[in-house]
């Protein structure tokens, strides 16, 4: 039997949590909970590793994606990007109006490859930036994408996976509360 409070509170907490960490916060004066985060000179997810010039505060969003706090210089991405052929591409702040252009792999269909959108290390991320990095397949069609359920479908994407690294300016009060295992009242913040 479910407790009716949990039925209401859990979705509410999830919505507050998503809203509090989906919107980057600008750091004001002070620490704002950043010291509670571990520091690292690299993070890895889904086969992609980002290396930084120095250890920086890092955390993870609810979906597992990493974020860093404060300016950070990315000195390497692994697997490394190549320009000829264009594989394992990364883009910083993917333009919304890119009209389906892709900086990730030069084998993308319909002439949509856009090498001008690519960013190669070293480069600096600032609060509010989002870095998307990819892993290219060796040969188009050599893997079965997990989102396709049909039998015998051959994938036409040259990209196996992409991952996102976000740069925040600080931690919002709600995120700070989450770091110390809050109760519901801690999360009701604006």
Secondary structure, DSSP 8 states (H G I E B T S, - for coil): ---HHHHHHHHHHHHHHHHHHHS-B---SS-TTGGGSEEEEEEEETTEEEEEEEEEEEEE-TTS-EEEES-EEEEEEES--EETTEES-EEES--TT-TT-BSS-TT-GGG-B-GGGB--SSEEE-TT-EEEEEEE-SSTT-S--TT--STT-----SEEEEEEEEEESB--HHHHHHHT---HHHH---
